[in-house]
Amino acid sequence: MRDIIIRPLLTEKMTGINESQKKYGFVVDFDANKIDIARALKKKFEVDAIEVNTMKYKGKTKTQMTKRGRFTGKTPRFKKAIVTLKEGQTIDIFGEV
């Protein structure tokens, strides 16, 4: 079985949303659907997801000019999920005791 939840989104914007609206962000497997994400959250964190919103991001092409010529590369594509939990439930992302 593949890992559906890859890592939490720890950005300034997600921290603000987490504090005000009690939503959590995760980078998830690109092929995972909303039902898979909700089941993975229940299994891993033992919480119930009320709503799961997903966004897919394409990889960008990047070029860099150096003395040796032009180098072209690509950033990876990824999918992120914003999850709203049931009232009173939280996820301890930082592992604080």
N, C-alpha and C positions, 0 to 999 in steps of 0.2 A: 504494500500500500504506500502511496506517495504522501509526502508531507504537504498538507494543504496550506497551513499557516506557516509562512516562512519566517517573518519577524514582525515586531510591532513598529508602527510608524511613530517615530519620536521627533516631531518637528514642533516649531513654535506655534504654528496654527493648530495642530492636533492637540497640543497641550491646552490651548485656550478653549477649544471645543469640548475637550474632556472635562474641564472644570465647570464650564457653564451649562452644557447640554447633556453631560454624562454619555458621550459617544466615544468609541475607541476605534483606532485605525490600525490596519494590518496590511502588510504586503503578503499577498496570497499567490498560490499557484495560478499560472495564466489560464489554465483550462478548467479551473474549479468554478462551479456555479454557486448560486446563493444558498441552495439547500445544503450542498457539501460544506460550505463555510460555516453555516449555523451548526451542523452536526459536529464539525471539528472543534468549534468553540465549546460546545456542550461536553465533549469528551475530554478536552485538554484542561479547561478552566472550570467546568461544572457550573456554567451559567446558561441562561435562556436568552436567545437573541429574538427581539421583537421585530427588528427591521435590519436588513442588510442591503447597503448600497454599494455597487461596484463600479470601478472605472478602469479602463484599459489604456495604457500608454505605449505608443510606438517607440522603438529605439531610434535615436537620432544619429545621423551621420555627422561625424566630426572630422575636420581636416586640420593639419598642423604643418606649417612651413618651417623647415630647418635648413641648415647649411647643406645637408645631404639630399634635400629634395622635399617633396610633399608626401606626407603620410596620411592615409585615410583609415578611419576606424569607425566603429559603430557602438553606441551605448546599448545595453540590453533592454528589451521590452519587459514590462512588468504590469501587474494588476494590483490595485489596492482596493480594500474593502473598508467601509465605515459602518460600524455595527452599533445599534442601539440595543441596550439590555433592558430586561425587566426592572421595574421599580425596586430599588433597594439592593440590587446586585452590583458588584464591582469586580474589576479584574486588577490584580496586583501585578502590574507590568514590571516594576523594578525589583520585585522579590523582597520587599521590606517585611520584617517580622514584627 
